[in-house]
Amino acid sequence: MPEGLAVLKWDDELGPVVTSKTPQKLQIGLDPTTSMRVYGIATLGETEESQKPGFSSLAFNDFKLAVYYGGLNMHLKGLPSMVFLVLQPEEDSDVYKDALPEIATQIFLNAEDDEYKELVPTLFKQITRYTQMTPEQRQASILNDPVRRSIVQTLMKNGTVLSTDLEQLIFEEVGKKIDVDIILRPLVKMGLIATGWVEGLSSEVIYLTRALFVLRTTSQDTVRAVRKGKLPKDVAEQYLQTSRRYHRDYVARLRKDLFDTIWKEAEELAKCMLDFEAYDIIRVLRGGPQESEHLPVLVELTKAKLRKQLTSLEKANIVTRINDEDGREHVILKCNPEVVTVYPEWLIQRTADLYNDEEIVSRQAMHYLEVLKKSHPSQVSKMAAEVV
């Protein structure tokens, strides 16, 4: 378990200065000698390219530090630009390689006017949960973040956007200028986007390589359990009627307007998947229906917490509860929220249309088509086979 979390900024006279920490009594690793050493390692080089945001770790005799540096832009603005996670000497700092950057990003997004200081204790408590996230939850976290969700929406429509235009989009979303690298880091790491420079363009170009959204799918294990008679007949019949009606309506909405339907629900479904208690219930029910009285043990929740979560999931049309003739309550997945990534084939034609309408220049269009070609599933599979 980490000892604590500290936020630092650079002062031209004093050097690294701790601006916030939790717990308040935290002293380990925050002495001037250690913080100067860490800051010096992270900020080697004087250009923006050499001082990009990044994670690093250092081991000392009595402790370890997991460090995230926010980059040269944050440093030069005199804003908090470094976050220290103080660890016990036996801890593996790499466990926090994904979690710390996400925590730090929330701090940097709220760096102006010292808004982040109120968030630090809560963010520190959340860091262990970040390490426990499944890959599916990490993808859902992209859709739960309003800024990143807007970026994905924009790229799913147009495929490519200049970094300067993206900065403006972020500014309109959060009301302040944010370092684009910080926002895009998890998207690049997940293989959802690529970045590159195109000759003749004044800023870096961002490209979508995989579309990301969350769909309400039918749980095949649930359907299989129903058909095999693992539910009382009256419960099974009621479930099948409700499920068919709901999914028929959902598919009709998708066919009418795919983008509008998936984005209207993206935030709500992502929040359910990022709620660890709700997510545990969903994962158990993916294996098949359960009686309410058995669930508390399976998901390690009190009956009161379980009822609260089931009510929320029912309102979100994720679960349904049906009583049998003997009064036993059965909890069944009404739909299975599933995060999906797909190759954006539609953007091939969209790129050609944007070029023909003179909304993007030829070099940008050609470069993106080349990116799409390289990221096509057939090419990825071919490269994987060659490696093997």
C-alpha positions as CSV (number, residue, x, y, z in Angstrom):
1,M,0.0,0.0,0.0
2,P,1.5,3.4,-1.0
3,E,2.6,5.7,1.9
4,G,1.2,8.9,0.3
5,L,0.9,11.2,-2.7
6,A,2.5,14.6,-3.2
7,V,2.2,17.2,-5.9
8,L,5.2,19.5,-6.8
9,K,5.9,22.5,-9.0
10,W,9.1,24.3,-9.9
11,D,10.1,27.5,-8.3
12,D,12.9,29.4,-9.9
13,E,14.4,30.4,-6.5
14,L,13.5,27.4,-4.4
15,G,13.5,24.6,-6.9
16,P,10.9,21.8,-6.5
17,V,8.2,22.9,-4.0
18,V,5.5,20.6,-2.6
19,T,2.1,22.2,-3.2
20,S,-0.1,19.5,-1.8
21,K,0.2,16.1,-0.1
22,T,-1.7,13.4,1.6
23,P,-1.5,12.4,4.4
24,Q,-0.5,15.8,5.7
25,K,2.3,14.3,7.9
26,L,4.0,12.7,4.8
27,Q,7.7,13.5,4.8
28,I,9.3,10.5,3.1
29,G,10.9,11.4,-0.3
30,L,10.0,15.1,-0.1
31,D,13.2,16.5,1.3
32,P,14.9,19.0,-1.0
33,T,17.8,16.7,-1.9
34,T,15.6,13.9,-3.1
35,S,13.0,16.0,-4.8
36,M,15.7,17.9,-6.7
37,R,17.3,14.7,-7.8
38,V,14.0,13.3,-9.1
39,Y,13.2,16.6,-10.8
40,G,16.6,16.7,-12.5
41,I,16.2,13.2,-13.9
42,A,12.7,13.9,-15.2
43,T,13.6,17.2,-16.8
44,L,16.8,16.3,-18.6
45,G,16.9,18.3,-21.8
46,E,15.5,21.7,-22.6
47,T,13.1,21.1,-25.4
48,E,9.4,20.1,-25.4
49,E,10.3,16.9,-27.3
50,S,12.9,15.9,-24.6
51,Q,10.5,16.8,-21.7
52,K,7.3,15.0,-22.7
53,P,5.0,13.7,-20.0
54,G,6.2,10.4,-18.6
55,F,6.3,7.8,-15.8
56,S,9.5,6.9,-14.0
57,S,10.5,5.2,-10.8
58,L,13.4,5.4,-8.4
59,A,14.5,3.1,-5.5
60,F,16.0,4.4,-2.3
61,N,17.2,2.5,0.8
62,D,13.9,2.9,2.8
63,F,11.3,3.7,0.1
64,K,10.5,3.9,-3.6
65,L,9.1,6.7,-5.7
66,A,6.7,6.3,-8.6
67,V,6.8,9.6,-10.4
68,Y,4.8,11.2,-13.2
69,Y,6.1,14.3,-14.9
70,G,3.6,16.5,-16.7
71,G,6.0,17.9,-19.3
72,L,7.7,21.1,-20.2
73,N,4.5,23.1,-20.8
74,M,3.3,22.6,-17.3
75,H,6.8,23.3,-15.9
76,L,7.2,26.6,-17.8
77,K,3.8,27.9,-16.8
78,G,4.7,27.5,-13.1
79,L,1.9,25.0,-12.6
80,P,2.1,21.7,-10.7
81,S,4.1,19.5,-13.0
82,M,5.1,16.4,-11.0
83,V,3.3,13.9,-8.9
84,F,5.2,11.6,-6.4
85,L,3.7,8.4,-5.2
86,V,5.6,7.2,-2.2
87,L,5.9,3.5,-1.9
88,Q,7.2,1.0,0.6
89,P,10.6,-0.5,-0.4
90,E,9.2,-3.9,-1.2
91,E,6.4,-2.6,-3.5
92,D,6.6,-2.9,-7.3
93,S,6.4,0.6,-8.7
94,D,5.4,-0.8,-12.2
95,V,2.0,-1.7,-10.7
96,Y,1.2,2.0,-10.8
97,K,2.4,2.6,-14.3
98,D,-1.1,3.1,-15.7
99,A,-2.8,4.3,-12.5
100,L,-0.4,7.2,-11.6
101,P,-0.6,9.0,-15.0
102,E,-4.4,8.9,-14.8
103,I,-4.4,10.3,-11.2
104,A,-1.8,12.9,-12.3
105,T,-3.9,13.9,-15.3
106,Q,-6.9,14.7,-13.1
107,I,-4.6,16.9,-11.0
108,F,-3.1,18.7,-14.0
109,L,-6.6,19.3,-15.5
110,N,-7.5,21.1,-12.3
111,A,-4.1,22.8,-11.8
112,E,-5.3,26.4,-12.3
113,D,-6.7,28.2,-9.3
114,D,-5.5,25.4,-7.0
115,E,-8.7,23.4,-7.6
116,Y,-6.7,20.1,-7.5
117,K,-5.8,20.5,-3.8
118,E,-9.3,19.4,-2.7
119,L,-9.1,16.4,-5.0
120,V,-5.7,15.0,-3.8
121,P,-7.0,13.0,-0.8
122,T,-9.8,11.4,-2.8
123,L,-7.5,10.6,-5.8
124,F,-5.0,9.0,-3.5
125,K,-7.7,6.7,-2.2
126,Q,-8.7,5.7,-5.7
127,I,-5.2,4.8,-6.9
128,T,-5.4,1.2,-5.6
129,R,-8.7,0.7,-7.5
130,Y,-7.0,2.0,-10.7
131,T,-4.5,-0.8,-10.4
132,Q,-7.3,-3.4,-10.2
133,M,-9.1,-2.2,-13.4
134,T,-9.6,-4.8,-16.1
135,P,-8.7,-3.9,-19.7
136,E,-12.4,-3.4,-20.3
137,Q,-12.7,-0.9,-17.5
138,R,-9.7,1.0,-18.7
139,Q,-11.4,1.4,-22.1
140,A,-14.6,2.4,-20.4
141,S,-12.7,5.1,-18.5
142,I,-12.0,6.8,-21.8
143,L,-15.7,7.0,-22.5
144,N,-16.4,8.2,-19.0
145,D,-14.0,11.2,-19.4
146,P,-15.9,14.0,-21.1
147,V,-12.8,15.4,-22.9
148,R,-11.6,12.1,-24.2
149,R,-15.1,11.1,-25.1
150,S,-15.4,14.2,-27.2
151,I,-12.1,13.5,-28.9
152,V,-13.2,9.9,-29.8
153,Q,-16.5,11.2,-31.1
154,T,-14.8,13.8,-33.3
155,L,-12.3,11.3,-34.7
156,M,-15.0,8.7,-35.3
157,K,-16.7,11.2,-37.5
158,N,-13.7,12.7,-39.3
159,G,-10.8,10.3,-38.7
160,T,-8.1,12.9,-38.5
161,V,-7.6,16.3,-36.8
162,L,-4.8,18.8,-36.3
163,S,-3.4,19.0,-32.8
164,T,-4.1,22.8,-32.8
165,D,-7.8,22.1,-33.6
166,L,-7.9,19.4,-30.9
167,E,-6.5,21.9,-28.4
168,Q,-9.4,24.2,-29.3
169,L,-11.9,21.3,-28.8
170,I,-10.4,20.6,-25.4
171,F,-10.6,24.3,-24.5
172,E,-14.3,24.4,-25.4
173,E,-14.9,21.3,-23.4
174,V,-13.1,22.2,-20.1
175,G,-12.8,26.0,-20.5
176,K,-9.0,26.0,-20.2
177,K,-5.9,25.1,-22.2
178,I,-4.6,21.6,-21.5
179,D,-1.4,19.9,-22.7
180,V,-2.7,17.6,-25.5
181,D,-0.1,15.0,-24.8
182,I,-1.5,14.4,-21.3
183,I,-5.0,13.8,-22.6
184,L,-4.0,11.6,-25.5
185,R,-1.5,9.3,-23.6
186,P,-4.0,6.5,-22.8
187,L,-5.6,6.6,-26.2
188,V,-2.2,6.1,-27.9
189,K,-1.3,3.4,-25.4
190,M,-4.5,1.5,-26.1
191,G,-3.9,1.7,-29.9
192,L,-7.0,3.8,-30.5
193,I,-5.1,6.7,-32.1
194,A,-1.8,7.4,-33.8
195,T,0.0,10.7,-34.1
196,G,2.5,12.1,-36.7
197,W,3.9,15.0,-38.5
198,V,2.9,15.8,-42.1
199,E,5.1,18.0,-44.3
200,G,3.6,21.4,-44.8
201,L,1.3,21.3,-41.8
202,S,2.1,23.5,-38.8
203,S,1.1,21.1,-36.1
204,E,1.0,17.4,-35.3
205,V,-1.9,15.4,-36.8
206,I,-4.0,12.9,-34.7
207,Y,-5.5,9.9,-36.5
208,L,-8.1,7.3,-35.3
209,T,-7.0,3.7,-35.8
210,R,-9.7,2.0,-33.7
211,A,-13.2,3.2,-33.0
212,L,-14.3,2.8,-29.4
213,F,-17.9,2.5,-28.0
214,V,-20.0,0.6,-25.6
215,L,-23.0,-1.5,-26.8
216,R,-25.8,-3.3,-25.1
217,T,-25.3,-6.9,-26.2
218,T,-27.3,-10.0,-25.4
219,S,-25.7,-12.3,-22.8
220,Q,-25.3,-15.6,-24.5
221,D,-24.7,-17.4,-21.2
222,T,-28.0,-16.0,-19.9
223,V,-29.9,-17.1,-22.9
224,R,-28.3,-20.5,-22.7
225,A,-29.2,-20.8,-19.0
226,V,-32.8,-19.9,-19.8
227,R,-33.1,-22.4,-22.6
228,K,-31.6,-25.2,-20.5
229,G,-34.3,-24.7,-17.9
230,K,-32.1,-23.3,-15.2
231,L,-34.9,-20.8,-14.4
232,P,-38.5,-21.5,-13.3
233,K,-40.7,-21.6,-16.4
234,D,-42.7,-18.5,-15.5
235,V,-39.6,-16.5,-14.8
236,A,-38.0,-17.7,-18.1
237,E,-41.0,-16.7,-20.2
238,Q,-41.3,-13.3,-18.6
239,Y,-37.6,-12.7,-19.1
240,L,-37.6,-13.7,-22.8
241,Q,-40.6,-11.5,-23.5
242,T,-39.0,-8.5,-21.8
243,S,-35.6,-9.1,-23.4
244,R,-36.9,-9.6,-26.9
245,R,-38.9,-6.4,-26.7
246,Y,-36.1,-4.4,-25.3
247,H,-33.4,-5.5,-27.7
248,R,-35.7,-5.2,-30.7
249,D,-36.2,-1.5,-29.8
250,Y,-32.5,-1.1,-29.1
251,V,-31.5,-2.5,-32.5
252,A,-34.1,-0.3,-34.2
253,R,-32.6,2.8,-32.5
254,L,-29.1,1.7,-33.7
255,R,-30.3,1.3,-37.2
256,K,-32.0,4.7,-37.2
257,D,-29.0,6.6,-35.9
258,L,-26.0,4.6,-34.7
259,F,-23.9,7.5,-33.5
260,D,-26.7,9.2,-31.6
261,T,-27.8,6.1,-29.9
262,I,-24.3,4.9,-28.7
263,W,-23.2,8.4,-27.5
264,K,-26.4,9.1,-25.6
265,E,-25.7,6.1,-23.5
266,A,-21.9,6.0,-23.4
267,E,-21.4,8.0,-20.3
268,E,-24.1,6.1,-18.3
269,L,-22.9,2.7,-19.2
270,A,-19.2,3.6,-18.7
271,K,-20.1,4.9,-15.2
272,C,-21.7,1.5,-14.3
273,M,-18.7,-0.4,-15.5
274,L,-16.3,1.9,-13.5
275,D,-18.4,1.4,-10.3
276,F,-16.5,-1.6,-8.8
277,E,-19.5,-2.8,-6.9
278,A,-21.8,-2.6,-9.9
279,Y,-19.2,-4.1,-12.2
280,D,-18.8,-7.1,-9.8
281,I,-22.5,-7.7,-10.1
282,I,-22.4,-7.5,-13.9
283,R,-19.5,-9.9,-14.1
284,V,-21.3,-12.5,-11.9
285,L,-24.5,-12.2,-13.9
286,R,-22.6,-12.6,-17.2
287,G,-22.2,-16.2,-16.0
288,G,-25.9,-16.7,-15.7
289,P,-29.0,-15.6,-13.6
290,Q,-28.7,-15.7,-9.9
291,E,-31.2,-15.7,-7.0
292,S,-31.0,-12.4,-5.0
293,E,-30.3,-14.2,-1.7
294,H,-27.2,-15.8,-3.2
295,L,-25.7,-12.6,-4.6
296,P,-24.4,-10.9,-1.4
297,V,-21.8,-13.7,-0.9
298,L,-20.8,-13.8,-4.6
299,V,-20.1,-10.1,-4.8
300,E,-19.1,-9.5,-1.2
301,L,-21.7,-6.8,-0.5
302,T,-24.1,-6.3,2.3
303,K,-27.8,-6.8,1.5
304,A,-28.4,-3.1,1.7
305,K,-25.6,-2.2,-0.7
306,L,-26.7,-4.9,-3.1
307,R,-30.3,-3.6,-3.2
308,K,-29.0,-0.1,-3.9
309,Q,-26.8,-1.3,-6.7
310,L,-29.5,-3.5,-8.2
311,T,-31.9,-0.6,-8.2
312,S,-29.4,1.6,-10.1
313,L,-28.6,-1.2,-12.6
314,E,-32.3,-1.8,-13.1
315,K,-32.9,1.9,-13.9
316,A,-30.0,1.7,-16.4
317,N,-31.8,-1.3,-18.1
318,I,-28.8,-3.5,-17.4
319,V,-30.5,-6.0,-15.0
320,T,-34.1,-7.1,-14.4
321,R,-35.5,-8.7,-11.3
322,I,-38.3,-11.3,-11.6
323,N,-40.1,-13.2,-8.8
324,D,-41.1,-16.8,-9.3
325,E,-44.3,-18.4,-8.0
326,D,-42.7,-19.1,-4.6
327,G,-41.7,-15.5,-4.1
328,R,-37.9,-16.0,-4.8
329,E,-36.3,-13.1,-6.6
330,H,-34.2,-13.9,-9.7
331,V,-31.7,-11.3,-11.0
332,I,-30.9,-11.5,-14.7
333,L,-28.9,-9.5,-17.1
334,K,-31.3,-7.6,-19.3
335,C,-28.4,-6.6,-21.5
336,N,-24.6,-7.0,-21.3
337,P,-22.7,-3.7,-21.5
338,E,-19.7,-4.5,-23.7
339,V,-16.9,-2.1,-24.7
340,V,-16.1,-2.7,-28.3
341,T,-13.2,-1.5,-30.6
342,V,-13.6,-1.9,-34.3
343,Y,-11.5,-1.0,-37.4
344,P,-13.0,2.3,-38.7
345,E,-13.6,1.2,-42.3
346,W,-16.1,4.0,-43.0
347,L,-13.4,6.6,-42.5
348,I,-11.7,5.5,-45.8
349,Q,-14.6,7.1,-47.8
350,R,-14.9,9.9,-45.3
351,T,-11.3,10.9,-45.8
352,A,-11.8,11.0,-49.6
353,D,-14.9,13.2,-49.1
354,L,-13.1,15.5,-46.8
355,Y,-10.3,15.9,-49.3
356,N,-12.7,16.4,-52.2
357,D,-14.5,19.1,-50.2
358,E,-11.1,20.7,-49.5
359,E,-11.5,20.3,-45.7
360,I,-8.1,18.5,-45.4
361,V,-5.0,18.8,-47.6
362,S,-3.9,16.0,-49.8
363,R,-0.8,15.1,-47.7
364,Q,-3.0,14.7,-44.6
365,A,-5.5,12.6,-46.5
366,M,-2.8,10.4,-48.0
367,H,-1.0,10.0,-44.7
368,Y,-4.2,9.0,-42.9
369,L,-5.1,6.4,-45.6
370,E,-1.6,5.0,-45.1
371,V,-2.2,4.8,-41.4
372,L,-5.5,3.1,-41.9
373,K,-3.9,0.6,-44.3
374,K,-1.2,-0.3,-41.7
375,S,-3.7,-0.6,-38.9
376,H,-6.1,-2.9,-40.9
377,P,-6.7,-6.2,-39.1
378,S,-5.2,-8.2,-42.0
379,Q,-2.0,-6.2,-41.8
380,V,-1.8,-6.5,-38.0
381,S,-2.4,-10.3,-38.2
382,K,0.3,-10.6,-40.9
383,M,2.8,-8.7,-38.8
384,A,2.0,-10.8,-35.8
385,A,2.5,-14.0,-37.8
386,E,5.9,-12.8,-39.1
387,V,7.0,-12.1,-35.5
388,V,6.1,-15.7,-34.5
